[in-house]
Amino acid sequence: MTKERIILGIDPGTTIMGFGLIRVINKKMEFVQLNELQLSKYDNHYQKLKIIFERTIELIETHHPDEIAIEAPFFGKNVQSMLKLGRAQGVAMAAGLSRDIPITEYEPKKIKMAITGNGNASKEQVAKMLQQLLGLKELPKNLDSTDGLAAAVCHFFNSGKVVAGKGYSGWDAFVKQNEERVKK
């Protein structure tokens, strides 16, 4: 019996949101798509969040992913940038959760380590390794889309392993896994 699943990987951002999709058939992955959502042309931050939500829903409705892997924001010194990035991530997560799709978050270093074996690898090194792993003919100009694809591939490599971050398919799953946090 053939077991197939689709993983959507997202690299959230308010200037560029990168995403990639892979199909896993039995235990073999194959490339489906990678692209980016250009948000720099919009001045209004709330408009950007709306577009991120809508595009994520569109990807879900088009490709029917079974799981979503999302890159966690890295901790920077600029609090405003972190807040905006966290909002972008939250909106993408909300889109997945609204369709009951399990979400797993990965630290950037963990993604780089899964793809290249080096947690400090450059975007270019990650992209080149993905090109080899998935047989991509060419790489995009901006590497945000390969970062999204890298999140999906990292999730594939970590399937069946215990992951540091918890993934939730919705509020019911969150409550079940965190009963000690729920006031009764």
HELIX and SHEET records of a PDB file:
HELIX    1   1 HIS A   45  HIS A   63  1                                  19    
HELIX    2   2 VAL A   79  SER A   98  1                                  20    
HELIX    3   3 PRO A  108  THR A  116  1                                   9    
HELIX    4   4 LYS A  123  LEU A  134  1                                  12    
HELIX    5   5 ASP A  144  ASN A  158  1                                  15    
HELIX    6   6 TRP A  171  GLN A  177  1                                   7    
HELIX    7   7 GLU A  179  ARG A  181  5                                   3    
SHEET    1   A 5 LYS A  28  GLN A  38  0                                        
SHEET    2   A 5 ILE A  16  ILE A  25 -1                                        
SHEET    3   A 5 GLU A   4  ASP A  11 -1                                        
SHEET    4   A 5 GLU A  67  GLU A  71  1                                        
SHEET    5   A 5 ILE A 103  TYR A 106  1                                        
END                                                                             
